[in-house]
Structures are given as C-alpha cells and as structure tokens.
Amino acid sequence: MRLAKFLAHAGVASRRSAERLIADGRVTVGGELVTDPARDVDESSDVRFDGEQVAAEARVVFALNKPAGVVSTAKDTHGRPTVVSMIRSAHRLYPVGRLDSDTTGLILLTNDGELANQLTHPRYEVPKTYLATVEPGRVSDRDLRALREGVELDDGVTSPASVRQVKFGLLEITIREGRKRQVRRMVEAIGHRVVALERVAFGPLRLEKLAPGKYRRLSAAEIERLRKAAATIPRS
C-alpha cells in the first residue's frame, strides 16, 4: 500500500493532507525519513508520524444530528462545542465536510481519510439535501426554476439543483457542490433569506429519526453504500 494511503487508512489525515505531511518531512519508515507518498509500506514497516508509530485501525463512520451552535471541527479555539466532542469513540475522528454553526442536521464523522476525501471531492458530486425555512414564505415558480437551473453568486453560477417547495416557506434543496454557505446564498440570490437550515441527507444516507445531538455508528452495509456513491462519477 502507498504511504499516503496507509496514513489515510490509519486516520492520520485525508490522503491529500497526508501527502503534504510526508512532503514536510514529518513521516519516517523504518527509521528513515521519507518524502515520497508513493512509497510502498505495510503493517510491518514501522511507519511513524512526528515520531509516533502509526498503526492501521478499523475504519468507522458515525452519523450525527448536529445541533445549532456546534462547530464542524475537531477543536475550537473559542471553546465552542465541536462535532467531534459529541461522539464517544476510541478512534480519532474528523468531520466529513462542514456545516455552518447555525445549520443543523446530518454530518458524518470518520477516521477513513480516503472515504472522507471522496465524499467531499467536487469530482464525484455526492448529493446533499437540505430543508430550508425561508422568508418571505411565498416562492414563485420563476424563482424555483432559477434555483434549479443555477443562480449567479460571487464565486460563479451554481450547478443545477433539485428544488421543490414542500409547503409555504419550506424548500427542499439538493445540491452536488460544497461552496461555503451555498444554500443560504442561493436563496438570497432570489430575494429571500434562510431563517433555519437542516441537512436531512448525505448521499444515500438520511437523517430520519436521529434526534438532535444524538449519533450512531453506521453499519458495514451503509458504509459500502457511501463508498459506491463516492466512486460514481455522474455523467454530464
């Protein structure tokens, strides 16, 4: 197995981040400093990161219903609660992508850097579905069509989205991009504002009956469904 992939599987970092760590001279193999991320290693290779031995560990994925006010990081310099602190696990976890502090709903956490990278990489366009409570509550067919076809933001036109008005003032929006505060900015672009935002699905997984602040470990079958979603490149 390549060194960068080994570090990702061990939960040290995503594969891309692991490549940077290796290039920075923070990884040794058998006591030798290695800067080539393609170096072949296995569990007997004595891989060390910053002097500490790295061992492959079981890869896990958790689903968390993030409450408002919780940040999507492993640590926070301002002392705010983090998604990682909400899960009791012996594994070193990090979030798959981010949700804004004021956005609630489904977020995944894992120690599988390769899977996390695939789930968030723009190339694979893994869909994410949100319920947005908007004001004013009446959204015209023209505005709905604009959201579906793409709206102009300060960082470019959005890709086509799946949008439906569930009821007055409530939109269900599915996007395949991951721009910062994208759903909120899309809604602002049509002259409305989001007053509450909840992510209810990530790829094939749905939030369903998971209560706010609660989490669960995904089954092997659910993880495999995620892998298949992340390995499928949509056709143009």
C-alpha positions as CSV (number, residue, x, y, z in Angstrom):
1,M,0.0,0.0,0.0
2,R,1.2,3.5,-0.8
3,L,2.4,5.5,2.2
4,A,-0.2,8.3,1.8
5,K,-3.0,5.8,1.6
6,F,-1.6,4.0,4.7
7,L,-1.7,7.2,6.7
8,A,-5.2,7.9,5.5
9,H,-6.4,4.5,6.4
10,A,-4.8,4.9,9.8
11,G,-6.8,8.0,10.4
12,V,-3.9,10.4,10.5
13,A,-5.3,12.7,7.7
14,S,-7.0,12.5,4.4
15,R,-4.8,11.2,1.6
16,R,-4.2,14.6,0.1
17,S,-3.3,16.1,3.5
18,A,-1.1,13.0,4.2
19,E,0.8,13.8,1.0
20,R,1.6,17.2,2.4
21,L,2.7,15.8,5.8
22,I,5.0,13.4,4.0
23,A,6.5,16.2,1.8
24,D,7.0,18.3,5.0
25,G,9.3,15.6,6.4
26,R,7.1,14.5,9.3
27,V,6.9,10.8,8.4
28,T,9.5,8.1,8.7
29,V,9.5,4.4,7.6
30,G,11.8,2.0,9.4
31,G,13.6,5.0,11.0
32,E,14.2,6.6,7.6
33,L,12.8,10.0,6.6
34,V,10.5,9.5,3.6
35,T,9.2,12.3,1.4
36,D,7.7,10.1,-1.4
37,P,3.9,9.5,-0.8
38,A,4.0,6.6,-3.2
39,R,6.5,4.6,-1.1
40,D,5.1,1.0,-0.6
41,V,4.5,0.1,3.1
42,D,2.6,-2.4,5.1
43,E,1.8,-3.0,8.8
44,S,5.3,-4.3,9.4
45,S,7.0,-1.2,8.0
46,D,7.3,0.8,11.3
47,V,5.6,4.0,9.9
48,R,5.9,6.9,12.3
49,F,4.3,10.4,12.2
50,D,6.0,13.0,14.3
51,G,7.8,10.2,16.0
52,E,4.7,8.3,17.0
53,Q,4.1,4.9,15.5
54,V,1.2,4.7,13.1
55,A,-0.9,1.5,13.1
56,A,-3.8,0.7,10.8
57,E,-7.1,0.8,12.7
58,A,-10.6,-0.3,11.9
59,R,-12.3,2.3,9.8
60,V,-15.6,3.6,11.2
61,V,-18.2,6.2,10.2
62,F,-20.7,7.9,12.5
63,A,-23.8,9.9,11.7
64,L,-24.5,12.8,14.0
65,N,-27.5,15.1,14.1
66,K,-25.7,18.3,14.7
67,P,-27.5,20.9,16.9
68,A,-27.2,24.6,16.3
69,G,-24.2,26.3,17.9
70,V,-21.9,23.3,17.4
71,V,-18.9,23.8,15.1
72,S,-17.8,21.2,12.5
73,T,-14.2,20.9,13.6
74,A,-12.1,18.7,15.8
75,K,-11.1,21.6,18.1
76,D,-12.2,25.2,18.5
77,T,-10.0,28.0,19.8
78,H,-13.0,29.8,21.2
79,G,-14.2,27.0,23.4
80,R,-17.3,26.2,21.4
81,P,-18.6,22.6,21.4
82,T,-17.4,20.6,18.4
83,V,-19.0,17.7,16.5
84,V,-16.0,15.5,17.4
85,S,-16.6,16.2,21.1
86,M,-20.2,14.9,20.9
87,I,-19.1,11.4,19.9
88,R,-17.6,8.9,22.3
89,S,-15.1,6.8,20.4
90,A,-11.6,5.5,20.9
91,H,-10.9,6.4,17.2
92,R,-9.5,9.7,16.1
93,L,-12.4,11.2,14.2
94,Y,-12.8,14.2,12.0
95,P,-15.9,15.6,10.1
96,V,-16.7,14.8,6.5
97,G,-17.1,18.3,5.2
98,R,-18.7,21.0,7.3
99,L,-22.0,22.5,8.4
100,D,-22.2,26.1,9.5
101,S,-22.5,26.7,13.2
102,D,-26.2,27.7,12.8
103,T,-27.0,24.9,10.4
104,T,-28.4,21.7,12.0
105,G,-28.7,18.1,10.8
106,L,-26.8,15.2,9.3
107,I,-23.0,15.3,9.4
108,L,-20.7,12.3,9.1
109,L,-17.5,11.7,11.1
110,T,-14.9,9.1,10.3
111,N,-11.3,8.0,10.6
112,D,-11.2,6.9,7.0
113,G,-9.4,9.8,5.2
114,E,-9.8,8.3,1.8
115,L,-13.5,7.9,2.1
116,A,-13.9,11.4,3.5
117,N,-11.9,12.9,0.6
118,Q,-14.0,11.1,-2.0
119,L,-17.3,12.1,-0.3
120,T,-16.3,15.8,-0.4
121,H,-14.4,15.9,-3.7
122,P,-16.2,18.0,-6.3
123,R,-15.4,15.4,-9.0
124,Y,-17.9,12.9,-7.5
125,E,-20.8,15.3,-6.9
126,V,-22.2,13.4,-4.0
127,P,-25.7,14.9,-3.3
128,K,-26.6,16.6,-0.1
129,T,-30.2,17.5,0.7
130,Y,-31.4,20.4,2.9
131,L,-34.7,21.7,4.3
132,A,-34.6,25.5,4.3
133,T,-37.2,27.6,6.1
134,V,-37.3,30.9,4.1
135,E,-38.8,34.3,4.3
136,P,-40.8,35.7,2.6
137,G,-42.5,32.3,2.5
138,R,-44.1,32.6,-0.9
139,V,-41.5,31.5,-3.5
140,S,-42.6,32.0,-7.1
141,D,-42.3,29.3,-9.8
142,R,-39.8,31.6,-11.6
143,D,-37.6,31.7,-8.5
144,L,-37.8,27.9,-8.1
145,R,-36.8,27.5,-11.7
146,A,-33.9,29.8,-11.2
147,L,-32.6,27.7,-8.3
148,R,-33.0,24.5,-10.4
149,E,-31.1,26.0,-13.3
150,G,-28.4,27.8,-11.4
151,V,-28.1,31.3,-9.9
152,E,-25.2,33.8,-10.1
153,L,-23.1,34.0,-6.9
154,D,-20.0,36.0,-6.2
155,D,-17.9,32.8,-6.9
156,G,-19.8,31.9,-10.1
157,V,-23.0,30.3,-11.3
158,T,-24.2,27.4,-9.2
159,S,-24.7,24.0,-10.8
160,P,-28.3,22.7,-11.4
161,A,-30.0,21.8,-8.2
162,S,-33.1,19.7,-7.3
163,V,-35.6,22.0,-5.6
164,R,-39.2,21.6,-4.5
165,Q,-41.5,23.7,-2.3
166,V,-42.6,21.3,0.5
167,K,-45.0,23.8,1.8
168,F,-45.4,27.6,2.3
169,G,-42.0,28.8,3.5
170,L,-40.2,25.5,3.3
171,L,-37.9,24.4,0.5
172,E,-36.2,21.1,-0.1
173,I,-32.9,21.7,-1.9
174,T,-30.4,19.1,-3.1
175,I,-27.0,20.3,-4.3
176,R,-23.9,18.5,-5.6
177,E,-21.5,21.2,-4.7
178,G,-19.9,22.2,-1.5
179,R,-19.4,26.0,-1.6
180,K,-19.3,28.0,1.7
181,R,-22.9,28.7,2.9
182,Q,-24.1,27.8,-0.6
183,V,-27.8,27.1,0.1
184,R,-28.1,30.4,2.1
185,R,-26.5,32.3,-0.7
186,M,-28.6,30.7,-3.4
187,V,-31.8,31.6,-1.5
188,E,-30.5,35.2,-1.0
189,A,-29.9,35.4,-4.8
190,I,-33.6,35.0,-5.5
191,G,-34.6,37.7,-2.9
192,H,-35.3,35.5,0.1
193,R,-33.4,34.6,3.3
194,V,-33.0,31.4,5.1
195,V,-34.1,31.5,8.8
196,A,-33.5,27.8,9.5
197,L,-31.5,25.2,7.6
198,E,-31.2,21.5,8.3
199,R,-29.3,18.9,6.3
200,V,-31.5,15.8,6.0
201,A,-29.5,13.6,3.6
202,F,-25.9,13.0,2.6
203,G,-25.6,10.8,-0.4
204,P,-27.7,7.6,0.2
205,L,-28.0,8.3,4.0
206,R,-30.9,10.1,5.5
207,L,-31.2,11.8,8.9
208,E,-34.6,10.0,9.6
209,K,-35.3,9.7,13.3
210,L,-31.9,10.5,14.8
211,A,-32.6,13.1,17.5
212,P,-30.7,16.4,17.7
213,G,-27.3,15.8,19.5
214,K,-27.6,12.0,19.0
215,Y,-25.3,9.9,16.9
216,R,-25.0,6.3,15.7
217,R,-22.3,4.2,14.1
218,L,-23.0,3.2,10.5
219,S,-23.3,-0.5,9.6
220,A,-20.9,-2.1,7.1
221,A,-23.7,-2.1,4.5
222,E,-24.2,1.7,5.0
223,I,-20.5,2.4,4.6
224,E,-20.4,0.4,1.5
225,R,-23.3,2.4,0.1
226,L,-21.3,5.5,0.8
227,R,-18.3,4.1,-1.0
228,K,-20.3,3.3,-4.0
229,A,-21.8,6.8,-4.0
230,A,-18.3,8.4,-3.8
231,A,-17.0,6.1,-6.5
232,T,-19.6,7.0,-9.1
233,I,-18.8,10.0,-11.3
234,P,-22.1,11.5,-12.7
235,R,-22.4,11.8,-16.4
236,S,-22.6,15.3,-17.8
